[in-house]
């Protein structure tokens, strides 16, 4: 029998954690801050519950770097912006370092990583490309014909080995100083 450690799961708001000050030696938040209002408040709460010398790790996307390879630059750019703007904090990845420093963390280190997807169907599962086209068409950002042509062009690019979608995400680590 492997040693089992007790784990408790609690549901709550990261901007108002139900834990005392200095309760944890490590905290991690992963792809949450892009979705919530007041990400600075969330980071401050995580710092509050860290013990001195504790580490905070955050991982999140920078949707402003999202790109799809296509010769139809106008439609592509419209859809990239539409997708990016669908997130509460679309640039949170690039903002993490500043949020950590302004929350009082020290020894802040930033590690960028680029995700590259080379086929349309995988990119559609990850980035909801068809759904984004549907919503953008419904909102009048692009025409139905532009949407159909764009999707077909991306499928064709996959068949020719010429499809690419890319996104940069950031891992940021910081330490809570002694008070």
N, C-alpha and C positions, 0 to 999 in steps of 0.2 A: 504493500500500500504506500502510495506516494503521500508525503506530508501535505495536508490541505490547510491552506490559510483561510481564515474567515474573511468573507467579503460582503459588505453591505452595499446595496444600491439604493440611492435616494433620488427622488425627483424634486427638482426645485429650479430656482432662478439663479444663474451664476452671478447676477448682479447683487444678490442678497443671500449669501450662503448661510446655512444654519449651523455653522461651526464656530467654535471659539477662536480667538486670535492665536497664532502660533501653533496650530493643531497638526500641521503636516510638514514633513521634510521635503516632499516633492509634490508638485501639482502639474497637470498637463491639460491643455485645452486644444482640441483638434477640430478644425473646420466648423467651429461654432460662431466665432465672432463675425463672420461674413453675413450672418443671418439676424443678428440682434441689434436693437438700438443701444446706444451708450456702451460701446465696447471698452472705453476707458474705465468705466465703472466696474465692468467685469474683471478687468486686469487688476484694478485696485483691490477688489474683493479677494482675488486669488493671492495677491501679495499679503493681504491682511491675515489670511489663514496659514501662510507659510511661517515656519519658525526661522529665526535668524540663521543665516547661511543656507537656508533652503533654496531649492531650485524650482523655477517655473519654466516650462517648455510650452510654447504655442506653435501650432502648425496651421497655416491658412493660405488660401489662394489669393492671387492678385489677378482678378478678372480683367483688369485693364490690359493685361498682357495676352489675353486669349486671342488666338489667330487661327484662321483657316486659309489654306492655299486655294486660290481661285482666280481665274482671269477676270471675273466679274467683280472688280474692286468696289464699285458703288454698292451693289447688293450685299456683298460680303461685309463691307464696313458697316452698313446699316444694321445688319444682323449681329455682328460682333458687339456693337454699341448697345443694341436692344438687349442682348443677353447679359452683358456687363451691368447695365442699369437695372436689371431685375433683382439684383442683390442689395440688401440693406447697406452693406459696407463693401462695395465691390473692389476697393483697393486696399483692403485690410492687410493683405500680406506685406505690402511695402510699408505700411504704417506700424507694424508690430514693434520694430526696434525703437521708434520714437515713443510708442505707448509704454514700453517697458522702462525706458529711461525716465519718462515723466512720472512713472509710478514709483520711482525710487529704487529700482533694481540696479545692480552694478554688474560688472563683468559680462555685459550683454554681448552675445555673439549671434550672428545672422548667417544662415546657410540656405542659399537659394537652390532650387531644383527645377529643372524644366522637364515637363511631361510631354512626350511626343507620341501621337497616335497616327498610324499610317494607313488605316482603312476606315471608310465611312461608317460601316455598321457599328464598329466599336466606338467611334466618336459619337455616334448618335445615342448609343446606350449611356455613355458617360456625360455628354453635354446636351442631350435632348435637342438635337438639331432639327428634327422634323417638327417637334412640338414648338420650338422657337419660331420656325417658319410659319406654323399655323397661327400662333398668337400674334406675330408681327403682321401677318396678312389681315387678321381680324381687326387689328388696331390701325390699319392703313399705313403702316411703315413701309411695306413693299406691296406690290400687286400680286394676286394669285399666280399670274404667269411668271413673274420674277421668282417667286418661291419655288414653283414646279421646276423651272429651268435650272435654278441653283442646285436643288437637290439632285436632279438628274446629272448635272455636270459633275457633282462630287462623287456620285456613284461611278460615273464613267472614269473619273480620275483614279479611283481605287482600282478599277479593272486594268488600268495602264500603269499601276504602281506609282502614281503621281499625287496621291492624296496625302495631306498632312494637316493635322491640327496640333496646336501647341499651347501650353499654359505654364506660367512660372508660379511656383508656390514657395513659401518661406517657412523654415523652422527657425525659431528664435529662442534662445536660452538666456536666462538671467538669474542672478543670485540676490537674495534678500540680505542686505547688509545688517551688521549688528546695530542696534539702536542705542 
